[in-house]
Amino acid sequence: MNKNGLFITFEGPDGSGKSTILANIYNFLKKNKYSFHISITREPGGRNNPIAEDIRNILLNKIEYQISPRAETLLFAASRAQHVKDFIQPNLQKGNLVLCDRYIHSSLVYQGYARKLGIKEVWNINAFGINNILPDLTIVLMVKPEQGLERIHNNELREFNRLDQEKLSLHQLVYEGYRKIIDDDFNKTIIEVDASKSINDVTNDVLKIILKKIKEHYV
């Protein structure tokens, strides 16, 4: 078996269903007996990480805060750096499979492209913090902004956060930003999945991709 862990991230515009899909994938994998441990986490913040979670609270839950795009970018990067050090890197060093809801690509899209700070500039800020820890595979669930926002407003159980208050124009830029990073993916670690379909169909599509990656990695 490969001694190094496998790092898979889930990305997509708001309302793409990625958190639900990730939970479905995690639950399916947990029912199977693998020789490696499966860890699940999310950003901003992180599992059992009070520092990163405090930053998350500022970024998402302090709706009254008017955070500048540059400060927002630095806060996301700081939360991510702590998350990598305390959770992601240790789990990968143990050979675990790490499933993460959002990671660096979210910052490249939301702050770099949609906030117009520059993808390269946001990458440079984050590169320092993540210490070369990049996903082995990134699943990008793509859904048009109108459908994504409709899902958000119809989901009473979903956490309403500061980013949900943004205008449709920003969500359109987010969609364009994901389209760009998919098209510019020279390392071929990003796979696009049509998230406009039913939860079951999308879950099955993503599961096929991940099972193939697991089989290739843990040999």
Buried (B, 14 or more C-beta within 10 A) or exposed (E): EEEBBBBBBBBBBBBBBBBBBBBBBBEBBEEEEEEBEBBBBBBBBBBEBEBBBEBBEBBBEEEEEEBEBBEBBBBBBBBBBBBBBBBBBBBBEBBBBBBBBBBBBBBBBBBBBBBEBEBEBBBEBBEEBBEEBBBBBBBBBBBBBEBBBEBBEEEEEBEBBBBBEBEEEBBBBBBBBBBBBBEEBEEEBBBBBEBBBEEEEBBEBBBEBBBEBBEEBBE
